[in-house]
Amino acid sequence: MVDIALKSMPAKRSMRDTTAWDRCKVNRDWLGFWFMLPAMGFLILFLAYPLGLGVWMSFTDIRIGRGGAYIGAENYEWLIGTSTDWYEWLVNFIAGRTHSLPGDSIFWLSVFNTILYTSVASVIKFAVGLYLALLLNQHIPFKAMIRAMVLIPFIVPTVLSALAFWWIFDAQFSIISWSLRQLGLIDHNINFLGDANWARASVIFANIWRGVPFVAITLLAGLQTVQPSLYEAATIDGATRWQLFRHITFPLLTPIIAVVMTFSVLFTFTDFQLIWAMTRGGPVNATHLMATLSYQRAIIGGNLGEGAAISTAMIPFLLAAIMVSWFGLQRRKWQHGEAND
């Protein structure tokens, strides 16, 4: 009877082997990946794919309204010259016979303008922003109102700011020229946007005015995290204000400075709206940045391949700025309880 009962019972189903996919679905270590997957898809679709497409287009002769064929590095050779051109330039430069770089002279001028524009504007934005942050971190009257007013240049749309500066620097109706004439300092209006040097200074000033609030408010947020007890202990030990800043404030702000300056450099290097609305790259290409030149060649001129090559040429500069910030952060591991490499 027992044998008959055992034979009548249904056999248990054999358990299915656990696959790697099953483990991934329940593993807590993969939980962050699943949450990040939608954001990754968004970045790939709207950032990585356009970037890859732009790099590919830079190796073609594609134009607006016409598909392009693969032409290798011809666009880059047109912009920066070939290895033979550089060898001849180096020989002539050593001999003192020439100083003009091979390739497209307007492209090299835009590279110079971009580096000058980014360097000067970023340094001044950092200096002024740090000063404002230190000032707003003090106990001063109407501090909340002043903080709100500092943000105004940053929240105003870029094009509106550019149009306002376009009128401020206008050759005929400039309020600056009018004020200087009333004071007797000049006898004729200054052509701010018609002279190459004045135009460069004008667009740099406009960028500084717009970018200082971002630096100031971000550094102010970092200053709020510094423990007051550190300043009190250093003051008791006889530290001066400069010593407080040098040995407490600046070291603790270094990670935030690295991040904020990286974003500031990236935003400034890729600036387009301010320049295009104020000068269109003029006069005589004196304010053309790589971004505006790329737009002019690709969209207005119709040569998408050459415009993409100019945009792609910006990548090494941007990567260099990011790497400098990253290495700067690595040198400050001691702030997180780790030793420097």
Backbone hydrogen bonds in HBPLUS format (Angstrom, degrees):
<---DONOR---> <-ACCEPTOR-->    atom                        ^
c    i                          cat <-CA-CA->   ^        H-A-AA   ^      H-
h    n   atom  resd res      DA  || num        DHA   H-A  angle D-A-AA Bond
n    s   type  num  typ     dist DA aas  dist angle  dist       angle   num
A0005-ALA N   A0001-MET O   2.93 MM   4  6.24 154.8  1.99 149.5 155.9     1
A0006-LEU N   A0002-VAL O   2.95 MM   4  6.21 158.9  1.99 152.6 158.2     2
A0007-LYS N   A0003-ASP O   2.95 MM   4  6.14 154.6  2.02 147.3 154.4     3
A0008-SER N   A0004-ILE O   3.04 MM   4  6.20 139.7  2.21 139.2 149.7     4
A0023-ARG N   A0019-THR O   3.16 MM   4  6.52 156.8  2.22 147.7 153.7     5
A0024-CYS N   A0020-ALA O   2.97 MM   4  6.21 149.9  2.06 144.3 152.7     6
A0025-LYS N   A0021-TRP O   3.09 MM   4  6.32 145.7  2.21 144.8 153.1     7
A0027-ASN N   A0023-ARG O   2.88 MM   4  5.73 128.8  2.15 145.6 158.7     8
A0030-TRP N   A0027-ASN O   3.10 MM   3  5.59 148.5  2.21 109.8 118.1     9
A0031-LEU N   A0028-ARG O   3.10 MM   3  5.06 156.3  2.16 101.5 108.9    10
A0033-PHE N   A0030-TRP O   3.08 MM   3  5.15 118.7  2.47  95.9 111.2    11
A0034-TRP N   A0030-TRP O   3.13 MM   4  6.53 155.3  2.20 155.0 160.4    12
A0035-PHE N   A0031-LEU O   3.14 MM   4  6.47 154.6  2.20 149.6 156.6    13
A0036-MET N   A0032-GLY O   2.95 MM   4  6.12 143.7  2.09 142.7 152.9    14
A0037-LEU N   A0033-PHE O   2.96 MM   4  6.02 123.0  2.29 142.2 156.3    15
A0040-MET N   A0036-MET O   2.88 MM   4  6.10 157.5  1.93 158.9 166.5    16
A0041-GLY N   A0037-LEU O   2.94 MM   4  6.17 157.3  1.99 151.6 157.1    17
A0042-PHE N   A0038-PRO O   3.00 MM   4  6.29 152.6  2.08 145.1 152.5    18
A0043-LEU N   A0039-ALA O   2.93 MM   4  6.20 162.3  1.96 152.6 156.7    19
A0044-ILE N   A0040-MET O   2.88 MM   4  6.06 159.2  1.93 151.1 157.2    20
A0045-LEU N   A0041-GLY O   2.96 MM   4  6.04 157.5  2.01 144.0 150.2    21
A0046-PHE N   A0042-PHE O   2.96 MM   4  6.04 164.6  1.98 153.1 157.0    22
A0047-LEU N   A0043-LEU O   2.79 MM   4  5.14 136.7  1.98 136.1 143.3    23
A0048-ALA N   A0043-LEU O   2.97 MM   5  6.38 157.5  2.02 145.3 152.7    24
A0049-TYR N   A0044-ILE O   2.87 MM   5  5.86 153.1  1.94 153.0 157.9    25
A0051-LEU N   A0047-LEU O   3.02 MM   4  6.09 156.3  2.08 146.9 154.3    26
A0052-GLY N   A0048-ALA O   2.88 MM   4  6.09 164.7  1.90 153.7 157.8    27
A0053-LEU N   A0049-TYR O   2.83 MM   4  6.02 158.9  1.88 154.9 161.4    28
A0054-GLY N   A0050-PRO O   2.85 MM   4  6.00 153.6  1.92 144.9 151.8    29
A0055-VAL N   A0051-LEU O   3.00 MM   4  6.30 157.1  2.05 150.1 156.0    30
A0056-TRP N   A0052-GLY O   2.99 MM   4  6.24 157.2  2.04 146.1 152.4    31
A0057-MET N   A0053-LEU O   2.86 MM   4  6.08 159.1  1.91 149.6 155.5    32
A0058-SER N   A0054-GLY O   3.06 MM   4  6.26 138.2  2.24 140.5 150.8    33
A0059-PHE N   A0056-TRP O   3.01 MM   3  5.53 157.7  2.06 112.9 120.0    34
A0060-THR N   A0057-MET O   3.05 MM   3  5.17 157.4  2.10 116.1 115.3    35
A0071-ILE N   A0059-PHE O   2.85 MM  12  5.76 167.1  1.86 145.0 149.5    36
A0061-ASP N   A0069-ALA O   3.17 MM   8  5.82 138.5  2.35 142.1 153.0    37
A0305-GLY N   A0062-ILE O   3.13 MM 243  5.26 150.4  2.22 156.0 148.0    38
A0063-ARG N   A0066-ARG O   3.25 MM   3  5.30 160.7  2.29 148.6 153.3    39
A0066-ARG N   A0063-ARG O   3.06 MM   3  5.30 162.8  2.10 130.7 129.2    40
A0064-ILE N   A0302-GLY O   3.00 MM 238  5.11 150.9  2.08 139.3 147.3    41
A0077-GLU N   A0073-ALA O   2.86 MM   4  6.12 153.1  1.94 154.3 163.2    42
A0078-TRP N   A0074-GLU O   2.94 MM   4  6.15 147.4  2.05 144.5 152.9    43
A0079-LEU N   A0075-ASN O   3.10 MM   4  6.36 144.2  2.24 137.9 147.4    44
A0080-ILE N   A0076-TYR O   2.79 MM   4  5.90 176.6  1.79 161.8 161.7    45
A0081-GLY N   A0077-GLU O   2.79 MM   4  4.38 132.7  2.01 114.5 124.7    46
A0104-ASP N   A0079-LEU O   2.84 MM  25  4.77 147.4  1.94 114.3 123.9    47
A0086-TRP N   A0082-THR O   3.05 MM   4  6.39 154.5  2.11 148.5 155.2    48
A0087-TYR N   A0083-SER O   2.95 MM   4  6.17 150.4  2.04 142.8 151.0    49
A0088-GLU N   A0084-THR O   2.98 MM   4  6.22 164.1  2.00 151.4 155.1    50
A0089-TRP N   A0085-ASP O   2.86 MM   4  6.05 153.1  1.93 143.2 151.7    51
A0090-LEU N   A0086-TRP O   2.85 MM   4  6.00 158.5  1.89 146.2 151.6    52
A0091-VAL N   A0087-TYR O   3.02 MM   4  6.27 160.4  2.05 150.2 154.9    53
A0092-ASN N   A0088-GLU O   2.95 MM   4  6.14 167.2  1.97 150.7 154.3    54
A0093-PHE N   A0089-TRP O   2.71 MM   4  5.82 149.6  1.80 147.9 157.6    55
A0094-ILE N   A0090-LEU O   2.94 MM   4  6.10 160.8  1.98 147.8 152.0    56
A0095-ALA N   A0091-VAL O   3.06 MM   4  6.28 149.7  2.16 141.0 149.9    57
A0096-GLY N   A0092-ASN O   2.90 MM   4  6.02 107.7  2.43 130.6 148.2    58
A0097-ARG N   A0092-ASN O   2.78 MM   5  5.14 162.0  1.82 154.7 152.9    59
A0096-GLY N   A0093-PHE O   2.99 MM   3  4.86 146.8  2.10  95.0 105.5    60
A0108-TRP N   A0104-ASP O   3.18 MM   4  6.56 160.7  2.22 152.0 156.4    61
A0109-LEU N   A0105-SER O   2.95 MM   4  6.16 147.0  2.06 141.4 151.0    62
A0110-SER N   A0106-ILE O   2.92 MM   4  6.19 150.0  2.01 144.1 152.0    63
A0111-VAL N   A0107-PHE O   2.95 MM   4  6.31 146.8  2.07 146.3 155.9    64
A0112-PHE N   A0108-TRP O   2.98 MM   4  6.25 159.9  2.02 145.8 150.6    65
A0113-ASN N   A0109-LEU O   2.85 MM   4  6.09 163.8  1.88 150.3 155.1    66
A0114-THR N   A0110-SER O   2.86 MM   4  5.94 155.5  1.92 143.1 149.9    67
A0115-ILE N   A0111-VAL O   2.99 MM   4  6.21 164.5  2.02 152.1 155.5    68
A0116-LEU N   A0112-PHE O   2.90 MM   4  6.05 167.1  1.92 155.0 159.2    69
A0117-TYR N   A0113-ASN O   2.78 MM   4  5.78 166.0  1.80 149.2 154.1    70
A0118-THR N   A0114-THR O   2.90 MM   4  5.94 163.5  1.93 146.3 151.1    71
A0119-SER N   A0115-ILE O   2.88 MM   4  5.88 165.2  1.91 147.8 152.7    72
A0120-VAL N   A0116-LEU O   3.03 MM   4  6.01 167.2  2.05 154.1 156.3    73
A0121-ALA N   A0117-TYR O   3.15 MM   4  5.92 155.7  2.21 137.9 144.8    74
A0122-SER N   A0118-THR O   2.94 MM   4  5.75 157.7  1.99 140.8 147.9    75
A0123-VAL N   A0119-SER O   3.08 MM   4  6.16 165.5  2.10 150.9 154.8    76
A0124-ILE N   A0120-VAL O   3.12 MM   4  6.25 169.9  2.13 153.5 156.5    77
A0125-LYS N   A0121-ALA O   2.86 MM   4  5.92 157.7  1.91 147.6 154.8    78
A0126-PHE N   A0122-SER O   2.97 MM   4  6.08 153.9  2.04 143.6 150.2    79
A0127-ALA N   A0123-VAL O   3.02 MM   4  6.27 164.9  2.05 150.1 153.9    80
A0128-VAL N   A0124-ILE O   2.91 MM   4  6.01 176.4  1.92 158.0 159.1    81
A0129-GLY N   A0125-LYS O   2.81 MM   4  5.62 152.9  1.89 137.4 146.7    82
A0130-LEU N   A0126-PHE O   2.84 MM   4  5.85 157.7  1.89 146.5 152.2    83
A0131-TYR N   A0127-ALA O   3.07 MM   4  6.25 157.5  2.12 143.2 149.6    84
A0132-LEU N   A0128-VAL O   2.93 MM   4  6.19 162.6  1.96 152.5 157.0    85
A0133-ALA N   A0129-GLY O   2.90 MM   4  6.06 155.2  1.96 144.7 152.1    86
A0134-LEU N   A0130-LEU O   2.96 MM   4  6.17 163.1  1.99 151.3 155.0    87
A0135-LEU N   A0131-TYR O   2.92 MM   4  6.12 152.0  2.00 145.4 154.0    88
A0136-LEU N   A0132-LEU O   2.78 MM   4  5.95 164.7  1.80 154.5 158.1    89
A0137-ASN N   A0133-ALA O   3.01 MM   4  6.06 124.0  2.33 136.9 150.5    90
A0138-GLN N   A0135-LEU O   3.16 MM   3  5.56 161.4  2.20 109.2 115.0    91
A0146-ILE N   A0142-PHE O   2.97 MM   4  6.22 158.9  2.02 153.1 159.3    92
A0147-ARG N   A0143-LYS O   2.96 MM   4  6.17 156.4  2.02 148.4 154.6    93
A0148-ALA N   A0144-ALA O   3.11 MM   4  6.37 154.7  2.18 143.3 149.6    94
A0149-MET N   A0145-MET O   2.98 MM   4  6.26 153.9  2.05 147.1 154.5    95
A0150-VAL N   A0146-ILE O   2.91 MM   4  6.14 147.9  2.02 148.3 156.8    96
A0151-LEU N   A0148-ALA O   3.25 MM   3  5.41 133.5  2.48  97.8 109.2    97
A0152-ILE N   A0149-MET O   3.17 MM   3  5.37 152.9  2.25 105.0 112.9    98
A0154-PHE N   A0151-LEU O   3.02 MM   3  5.42 128.0  2.30 109.4 123.3    99
A0155-ILE N   A0151-LEU O   3.13 MM   4  6.38 147.7  2.24 156.8 166.6   100
A0156-VAL N   A0152-ILE O   3.17 MM   4  6.22 140.0  2.33 157.0 165.4   101
A0161-SER N   A0157-PRO O   3.07 MM   4  6.44 159.2  2.12 154.8 161.1   102
A0162-ALA N   A0158-THR O   2.86 MM   4  6.13 156.9  1.91 151.1 158.0   103
A0163-LEU N   A0159-VAL O   2.90 MM   4  6.14 157.6  1.95 149.6 155.1   104
A0164-ALA N   A0160-LEU O   2.97 MM   4  6.16 155.1  2.03 146.1 153.0   105
A0165-PHE N   A0161-SER O   2.99 MM   4  6.28 162.0  2.02 151.7 155.9   106
A0166-TRP N   A0162-ALA O   2.81 MM   4  5.97 140.7  1.96 140.7 153.1   107
A0167-TRP N   A0163-LEU O   3.11 MM   4  6.42 146.7  2.22 144.4 150.5   108
A0168-ILE N   A0164-ALA O   2.97 MM   4  6.28 155.3  2.04 144.0 151.8   109
A0169-PHE N   A0165-PHE O   2.86 MM   4  5.95 153.2  1.93 148.1 153.2   110
A0170-ASP N   A0167-TRP O   3.18 MM   3  4.87 165.3  2.21 100.9 104.0   111
A0178-TRP N   A0174-SER O   3.06 MM   4  6.26 160.6  2.10 144.2 150.1   112
A0179-SER N   A0175-ILE O   2.97 MM   4  6.03 158.3  2.02 139.4 145.0   113
A0180-LEU N   A0176-ILE O   3.00 MM   4  6.23 163.1  2.03 151.7 156.3   114
A0181-ARG N   A0177-SER O   2.91 MM   4  6.08 149.4  2.00 146.2 154.9   115
A0182-GLN N   A0178-TRP O   2.95 MM   4  6.21 152.4  2.03 146.8 154.2   116
A0183-LEU N   A0179-SER O   3.04 MM   4  6.32 143.0  2.18 142.9 152.8   117
A0185-LEU N   A0180-LEU O   2.95 MM   5  5.35 147.1  2.06 164.7 161.1   118
A0184-GLY N   A0181-ARG O   3.05 MM   3  4.93 151.3  2.14  97.7 106.7   119
A0192-PHE N   A0190-ILE O   3.03 MM   2  5.58 126.2  2.33 105.7  90.5   120
A0194-GLY N   A0191-ASN O   3.27 MM   3  5.17 151.9  2.35  98.7 107.0   121
A0195-ASP N   A0191-ASN O   3.23 MM   4  6.13 129.8  2.50 151.4 154.7   122
A0199-ALA N   A0195-ASP O   2.77 MM   4  5.78 153.3  1.84 152.6 160.7   123
A0200-ARG N   A0196-ALA O   3.06 MM   4  6.31 159.3  2.11 147.0 151.7   124
A0201-ALA N   A0197-ASN O   3.05 MM   4  6.29 164.8  2.07 148.7 152.9   125
A0202-SER N   A0198-TRP O   2.86 MM   4  6.00 147.5  1.97 143.8 153.2   126
A0203-VAL N   A0199-ALA O   3.05 MM   4  6.30 167.0  2.07 156.6 157.6   127
A0204-ILE N   A0200-ARG O   3.07 MM   4  6.20 155.1  2.14 147.7 155.0   128
A0205-PHE N   A0201-ALA O   2.96 MM   4  6.09 155.9  2.02 142.7 149.2   129
A0206-ALA N   A0202-SER O   3.00 MM   4  6.27 157.8  2.05 147.6 153.6   130
A0207-ASN N   A0203-VAL O   3.00 MM   4  6.18 155.4  2.06 142.9 149.2   131
A0208-ILE N   A0204-ILE O   2.93 MM   4  6.17 155.1  1.99 149.3 156.3   132
A0209-TRP N   A0205-PHE O   2.94 MM   4  6.16 164.6  1.97 153.3 157.0   133
A0210-ARG N   A0206-ALA O   3.12 MM   4  6.31 148.1  2.22 141.4 149.5   134
A0211-GLY N   A0207-ASN O   2.88 MM   4  5.98 147.7  1.98 146.8 155.8   135
A0212-VAL N   A0208-ILE O   3.01 MM   4  5.83 149.6  2.11 157.4 158.1   136
A0216-ALA N   A0212-VAL O   2.88 MM   4  6.04 169.3  1.89 164.5 168.1   137
A0217-ILE N   A0213-PRO O   2.92 MM   4  5.93 176.4  1.92 155.2 156.4   138
A0218-THR N   A0214-PHE O   3.20 MM   4  6.13 157.4  2.25 139.5 146.1   139
A0219-LEU N   A0215-VAL O   2.99 MM   4  6.09 166.0  2.01 151.2 155.3   140
A0220-LEU N   A0216-ALA O   2.85 MM   4  5.98 147.2  1.96 144.1 154.4   141
A0221-ALA N   A0217-ILE O   3.00 MM   4  6.22 151.1  2.08 142.2 148.8   142
A0222-GLY N   A0218-THR O   3.16 MM   4  6.53 146.5  2.28 140.0 149.0   143
A0223-LEU N   A0219-LEU O   2.88 MM   4  6.21 149.0  1.97 146.7 155.3   144
A0224-GLN N   A0220-LEU O   3.09 MM   4  6.37 140.0  2.25 144.4 154.3   145
A0225-THR N   A0222-GLY O   3.11 MM   3  5.50 152.2  2.19 107.4 115.5   146
A0226-VAL N   A0223-LEU O   3.22 MM   3  5.47 158.4  2.27 107.0 113.4   147
A0230-LEU N   A0227-GLN O   3.13 MM   3  5.75 148.9  2.23 115.0 122.1   148
A0231-TYR N   A0228-PRO O   3.07 MM   3  5.34 118.6  2.46 102.9 116.8   149
A0232-GLU N   A0228-PRO O   3.00 MM   4  6.34 158.6  2.05 152.8 159.6   150
A0233-ALA N   A0229-SER O   2.91 MM   4  6.04 161.8  1.94 146.7 150.9   151
A0234-ALA N   A0230-LEU O   3.06 MM   4  6.21 159.9  2.10 143.8 149.6   152
A0235-THR N   A0231-TYR O   2.81 MM   4  5.95 152.4  1.89 147.4 155.3   153
A0236-ILE N   A0232-GLU O   2.99 MM   4  6.20 155.3  2.05 146.4 152.5   154
A0237-ASP N   A0233-ALA O   3.15 MM   4  6.41 144.2  2.29 138.3 147.7   155
A0239-ALA N   A0234-ALA O   2.99 MM   5  5.46 164.1  2.01 148.5 147.1   156
A0238-GLY N   A0235-THR O   2.96 MM   3  5.06 158.2  2.01 104.8 110.9   157
A0244-LEU N   A0240-THR O   2.87 MM   4  6.17 150.2  1.96 149.0 157.8   158
A0245-PHE N   A0241-ARG O   2.98 MM   4  6.26 158.0  2.03 147.6 153.1   159
A0246-ARG N   A0242-TRP O   2.82 MM   4  5.99 163.8  1.85 150.6 155.8   160
A0247-HIS N   A0243-GLN O   2.93 MM   4  5.77 166.1  1.95 145.8 149.5   161
A0248-ILE N   A0244-LEU O   3.02 MM   4  5.41 139.6  2.19 132.8 140.7   162
A0249-THR N   A0244-LEU O   3.08 MM   5  6.47 162.1  2.12 148.8 154.0   163
A0250-PHE N   A0245-PHE O   2.80 MM   5  5.73 173.2  1.80 159.0 161.0   164
A0252-LEU N   A0248-ILE O   3.22 MM   4  6.19 161.9  2.26 146.5 151.9   165
A0253-LEU N   A0249-THR O   2.96 MM   4  6.08 136.3  2.16 147.5 160.3   166
A0253-LEU N   A0250-PHE O   3.17 MM   3  5.04 128.9  2.44  94.8 108.5   167
A0254-THR N   A0250-PHE O   3.07 MM   4  6.06 118.2  2.47 144.8 158.8   168
A0254-THR N   A0251-PRO O   3.32 MM   3  5.24 151.7  2.40  96.5 104.6   169
A0256-ILE N   A0253-LEU O   3.02 MM   3  5.36 113.2  2.48 108.6 124.5   170
A0257-ILE N   A0253-LEU O   2.76 MM   4  5.94 159.1  1.80 161.9 168.8   171
A0258-ALA N   A0254-THR O   2.87 MM   4  6.07 159.1  1.92 154.7 159.6   172
A0259-VAL N   A0255-PRO O   3.15 MM   4  6.40 156.8  2.20 143.5 148.9   173
A0260-VAL N   A0256-ILE O   2.87 MM   4  6.02 176.0  1.87 158.2 159.6   174
A0261-MET N   A0257-ILE O   2.86 MM   4  5.81 159.2  1.90 148.3 154.2   175
A0262-THR N   A0258-ALA O   3.07 MM   4  6.07 142.3  2.22 133.1 142.9   176
A0263-PHE N   A0259-VAL O   3.09 MM   4  6.44 164.5  2.12 155.2 157.6   177
A0264-SER N   A0260-VAL O   2.89 MM   4  6.06 153.3  1.96 140.7 149.3   178
A0265-VAL N   A0261-MET O   2.85 MM   4  5.93 162.7  1.88 145.1 149.0   179
A0266-LEU N   A0262-THR O   2.96 MM   4  6.16 162.2  1.99 149.7 155.1   180
A0267-PHE N   A0263-PHE O   2.86 MM   4  5.99 167.8  1.88 153.6 156.9   181
A0268-THR N   A0264-SER O   2.94 MM   4  6.03 157.5  1.99 146.0 152.7   182
A0269-PHE N   A0265-VAL O   2.81 MM   4  5.83 164.7  1.84 151.0 155.7   183
A0270-THR N   A0266-LEU O   3.12 MM   4  6.15 154.8  2.19 144.9 150.6   184
A0271-ASP N   A0268-THR O   3.20 MM   3  5.04 164.3  2.22 105.4 107.5   185
A0276-TRP N   A0272-PHE O   2.91 MM   4  5.99 172.1  1.92 165.1 167.7   186
A0277-ALA N   A0273-GLN O   2.91 MM   4  5.91 158.4  1.95 151.8 157.2   187
A0278-MET N   A0274-LEU O   3.16 MM   4  6.16 143.4  2.30 138.5 147.5   188
A0279-THR N   A0275-ILE O   2.89 MM   4  5.78 168.1  1.90 158.2 161.3   189
A0280-ARG N   A0275-ILE O   3.21 MM   5  6.21 142.5  2.36 140.4 142.6   190
A0282-GLY N   A0279-THR O   2.97 MM   3  5.24 164.9  1.99 117.7 119.0   191
A0287-THR N   A0281-GLY O   3.20 MM   6  4.61 152.2  2.28 119.9 121.0   192
A0286-ALA N   A0283-PRO O   2.99 MM   3  5.45 151.6  2.07 111.7 120.6   193
A0288-HIS N   A0285-ASN O   3.44 MM   3  5.13 166.1  2.46  97.0 100.8   194
A0293-LEU N   A0289-LEU O   2.90 MM   4  6.06 161.6  1.93 156.4 162.1   195
A0294-SER N   A0290-MET O   2.97 MM   4  6.00 153.5  2.04 139.3 146.4   196
A0295-TYR N   A0291-ALA O   3.11 MM   4  6.37 156.8  2.16 144.0 149.8   197
A0296-GLN N   A0292-THR O   2.93 MM   4  6.14 158.4  1.97 146.5 152.6   198
A0297-ARG N   A0293-LEU O   2.92 MM   4  6.11 165.3  1.94 153.6 156.8   199
A0298-ALA N   A0294-SER O   2.90 MM   4  5.90 161.4  1.93 148.8 154.7   200
A0299-ILE N   A0295-TYR O   2.88 MM   4  5.45 149.0  1.98 138.2 147.6   201
A0300-ILE N   A0295-TYR O   3.42 MM   5  6.92 157.8  2.48 149.3 155.6   202
A0301-GLY N   A0296-GLN O   2.74 MM   5  5.98 145.9  1.85 152.4 164.1   203
A0303-ASN N   A0297-ARG O   2.99 MM   6  5.76 140.1  2.15 165.5 153.2   204
A0307-GLY N   A0303-ASN O   3.10 MM   4  6.32 164.1  2.13 152.2 157.2   205
A0308-ALA N   A0304-LEU O   2.83 MM   4  5.96 154.9  1.89 147.0 153.9   206
A0309-ALA N   A0305-GLY O   3.00 MM   4  6.24 145.6  2.12 140.6 150.1   207
A0310-ILE N   A0306-GLU O   3.05 MM   4  6.38 151.5  2.13 148.5 155.2   208
A0311-SER N   A0307-GLY O   3.05 MM   4  6.35 158.4  2.10 147.1 152.9   209
A0312-THR N   A0308-ALA O   2.83 MM   4  6.02 158.0  1.88 147.8 154.2   210
A0313-ALA N   A0309-ALA O   2.96 MM   4  6.12 142.6  2.10 139.6 149.4   211
A0314-MET N   A0311-SER O   3.03 MM   3  5.39 154.0  2.10 107.1 115.3   212
A0315-ILE N   A0312-THR O   3.05 MM   3  5.53 153.6  2.13 112.8 120.1   213
A0318-LEU N   A0314-MET O   3.13 MM   4  6.41 159.8  2.17 155.8 162.0   214
A0319-LEU N   A0315-ILE O   2.86 MM   4  6.06 163.2  1.89 162.8 167.6   215
A0320-ALA N   A0316-PRO O   2.98 MM   4  6.09 151.0  2.06 141.1 148.9   216
A0321-ALA N   A0317-PHE O   3.13 MM   4  6.46 154.1  2.20 145.4 151.1   217
A0322-ILE N   A0318-LEU O   3.06 MM   4  6.36 156.9  2.11 148.3 154.6   218
A0323-MET N   A0319-LEU O   2.87 MM   4  6.07 160.0  1.91 152.4 157.7   219
A0324-VAL N   A0320-ALA O   3.01 MM   4  6.20 156.1  2.07 147.8 153.8   220
A0325-SER N   A0321-ALA O   3.21 MM   4  6.43 160.1  2.25 143.8 148.6   221
A0326-TRP N   A0322-ILE O   2.89 MM   4  6.16 157.2  1.95 149.6 156.5   222
A0327-PHE N   A0323-MET O   2.91 MM   4  6.07 169.1  1.92 154.8 156.7   223
A0328-GLY N   A0324-VAL O   2.96 MM   4  6.10 146.2  2.08 140.1 150.2   224
A0329-LEU N   A0325-SER O   2.98 MM   4  6.28 149.1  2.07 147.4 154.9   225
A0330-GLN N   A0326-TRP O   2.99 MM   4  6.30 152.0  2.07 146.0 154.2   226
A0331-ARG N   A0327-PHE O   3.14 MM   4  6.35 140.1  2.31 140.9 149.6   227
A0332-ARG N   A0329-LEU O   2.97 MM   3  5.28 159.2  2.01 109.9 116.6   228
A0335-GLN N   A0332-ARG O   3.17 MM   3  5.89 159.8  2.21 116.5 121.6   229
A0336-HIS N   A0333-LYS O   2.88 MM   3  5.46 157.2  1.94 117.4 124.6   230
A0338-GLU N   A0333-LYS O   3.11 MM   5  5.13 157.8  2.16 133.8 129.6   231
A0337-GLY N   A0334-TRP O   3.21 MM   3  5.02 160.6  2.25 106.0 105.5   232
